[in-house]
Amino acid sequence: MKFLVLGDFHGHFPKKFVNLIRKEKVDLVVSNGDYFPFYYRKLWFKHCYHKDVELWEIIGKEKYKQLVLKDLEIGEKAIQKLDKLNVPVITVFGNVDYTRRNDVFDLKRKGKRYWAWDQQDFFSKIIRKYKNIKRFDYSFFRYGDFVFIGASGGSSPGDAKSRAFKKSKKILDNLFRKFRKENRKGRVIFVSHNVPFNTRLDKITWKKAHKNVKGRHYGSKLIKKVIQKHQPILAIGGHIHESSGKDKIGRTIIINPGAAHEGKAEVVEMLDGRVGRIKFIK
């Protein structure tokens, strides 16, 4: 089996991927999410990062709503192009995909800071329209002899003591137990949006990164714990755009393809019980 790994589209789908699928004779596309551009991120970081306030409280509901709807419109164009590919596509959700879910810490909302419109799950409504794209976060997908188990991993290391973290880990542990036999044979592939914590693949080095996170490892502790415990043959993540590459946790090869909107991806070939060629696309 040969598949193309993509993620972090942020509203873009470079045309070169269509030709790459044909040239490499790819069987499947595996996406780690982040379809929407979050083009108002500077505004959000200015007013909301590490602060107990929502952006719509600062700029008003109407203006905020316009920003979100524009973001959704731009991001859906990337989803539409994925859906038109002549191979199946499987996906998990990313941290900017408007699911309004967090799997690594508890969301606490106080009275006036809850706005039902803003907290709706936009992503689920959008993704179900596209029949060639199968979503499998906190579920699984079979392709031939292989099983893909999906997760998200949030946008930060997470809080291991939170209910959300424990619940997410329990679901993943149960999925790996369900496919224990396949995992022993090297036929389980773990896919998450965020990469595992404290590896070569999760260090924030972007020169424009916020001072509170620049230079830090910012992968997911949830994803790392699951990999350490179950040791799948391959684990795929993303989120940290600048730390693309390959690393290893125990017997598990972990990869970060980098950001698709920058033209980066990976082609992975799976052989009988082992990972074959991994080709990095730049």
N, C-alpha and C positions, 0 to 999 in steps of 0.2 A: 504494500500500500504506500502511496505517495500523497502527501497533502501539503497545502500551502497555509502557512500561519500568518495571520494578519491581525492588527489591532490598533487602537488609538487613531481612528480615522479623522475624528474632529471635523466632520463635514466634507471630507475629500476622499475620492477613490481614484488614484492615478490610473490612467488607461493602460500603462505598461503591465499591470497585473493580468489583464485579459490575455495579452500575448504570452505572458509567462506561463499561465495555466495551460495554454495550448502547447507551447514549446516543451515544457517539462512533463506533459501528459499527467497532470495532477488529477487524482481521483476525488478529492474532497478539499474544501476550504474550511479552516478552523479559525474562528474569530474570538479574540478576548475582549471585545466590546469597545466602549467609548466612541460612539458614533457622532455625538453632537459636539459642536465646536466650543461651547461655553465662551462665546466671543465677548461676553461682558465680564470676563474674569478679573480684569484690572479694577473694575468698579466694585466687584464683590470683595476682593482682597483688601481694597482701601477701606471699606466700611464694615466688613463682617468677619474677616479672618481673626480667629482667637477672641471674638467678641460675642457677647450674648445679645445679638440683634439680628433680625432678618433684613435682607436688602429692601424688600417692599415697604418696610417701616421707614426707611430712609428716603427712598425716591418716590414712594406712593404706589398703590396697587396697579393703577392703570399703566403707568410707564413700565413697571416691572413685568406685567403681563405681556406687553408688547415685546419686550426683550426675550422672554421665554418662548413665545410663539415663533419669533424669528429664528431662534436657536433650533427649535424643533423642525422647522421647515428646511433649514440648511442641512441638518444632520440626516433627515430622512432621504435626501438625495443620494447619500452614500449607501444607505440601506437598499434603495431602489436598484442601484447598479450591482450590488451584491446579488440581489434576487434574480437578476437577468443572466447570471453566469450559467454556463452549460454544465456545471457540476454542483452537487449538493453543498450547502453551507450550514455549519453548525455554530452556535454562538452562546456566550454567556454575557451578562450585562456589565458595563463599566461604571465607575463612580460618577460620571456626568451624564448618565443615560436616563435620568429622570424616572427611576423606579420608586424613589422616595423610600428606599429600604437601606438599612445598614446592617451588615452581618458581623461586625467586629466591635461595636459598642452600642450601648443603649441610647436611644434618642429621647431626650426629655424636653417636652414642650410645655410652655407656661401660658395659660389663658389667652391673652391678647396676641401672642406670637403664633397662634395656630390659625392658618387660613386654609380652608378645605380645598379651594381651587389649586393652590400651590402644592398641596400635599397629595394630589391624585397621582396615580401610577400612569404616566403618559407612555412610557416605553412599552408596556404590555399591550396597550391599545394599538400602538403603531406596528410592532413587530409581528403581531398575529395576522396582519394583512398580507404578509409576504410568504407564500407557500413553499418557496424553495429554501427558506431559512428556518432551521429547527433550533429552538432555544432549549438549553439543557442545564442551566444553572441550578444547583442543588437537586440535580437529577442525573440521568445518564443517557447516552446515545450509543447504539451498536452500529458498527460498520464492519462488515465481514467478520473476521475473528477478533476484532478489537472492540474494547469498551472505553468510551470517553466519559469521565466523571467531571462534572462542572461545578464551579464556585465563582465567587466574586473576589472577596478579600479586602473590600473597602479601599480607602485611599490613604490609610495610615497603618502603623503597626497594630493598633487595636488594643482593646482592654480585655485580657483573658478572664477577668472576674465578672464580666458583664453577662447578662442573660442572653443577649444576642450572640455573643461569641460562643458560649457554651451550647446554645441551640444549634448554631451553624456547624460546630465541630461534631456534634452528635449525629446530625444528618449525614455528614461526610463519612464518619466512621462506619455508620450503618451501610452506606453504599459500598464502601471498600470491603466490608465483611460479606456483602451480597455477592461480590465478584472476587472473592478470595482465590478461587481456583484459577480464574483468568489472570489475576495479578501474579500468582506464582509462575505462570508461564510467560510473563513479560508481555501481556496483552492489554494492560490497563494504562490509559493515558489520562493524566490529570490536567485540567484546563481551568485557569482562574484569571481574573482581570489583573490583580496585583501579583507581583512575584514574591517569593519567600523572603522573610526578613534576614538582614545581615549576610548578604552574599555579594558576589561581584555584580549582581544585576539590579541592585536596589539603592545605590548611592546617588543622592541628588547633587549633581555638579553643574547644573545649568546656571550660567552667570547671572540670569535674571530671577533666580529662585528667591523666595522670601527668606530673609535673614534667620528666621526661626527654624528653618529646615535645611538650609544650604549646607552641604557637606555631611549630612546625616544619612544613615540607612533608614529607608522609609517603606520597606516592603512589609508584607503581612505576617504577623506572628501566627495567625490561624493557619495560613497556607504552609508555613514552615513546619508547624507541629504535625499536620496531616501527612506531609511528605516524610518526615522523620519516622513516624509511626508505621506507615503502610508501604513505603518504598516502591512506588510505581516505577515502571521502566523509564517514563518520560513525564516531565511536568512543564507546562507552558504558561507563561504569564506575560505581563506587560506593564503598563501604567507609568513606569519610570523611563521616559523616552530616551534619555541620553545614555542609559546603561544597557544597551542591547548587547547580546552575546550569549555565552554558554558557561555553565558552571555545573557543580555536582554536589548533591547531598547524599552521602552513603552511596547506594547503587543507582540513585535516581539522577538522570541527566536533566538539568533545568535550562530552559531557554527563554530569552526575551527578544522578540523580533525587532523591537524598536517601533517607531510610529509610522503607520501606513501613509499618513498625510505627507510624510517626508520621503516617501518612496521606498521605505524599508519593509522587509518581510523575511521569511525563511521558508525554504522548501525542505521537508523532512521525509526521508524514506525509511519505512519500517520493514525490517526483515523478520525472519522466524525467531521471535523471542528476544530481539535486540534492536537497538537503534542503528540504522545504517548511516547513509550520508545526510549531513545537515548543511545546506547551502544558504549562506547569508546573502540577501539581496539588498543592495544599497542604491 
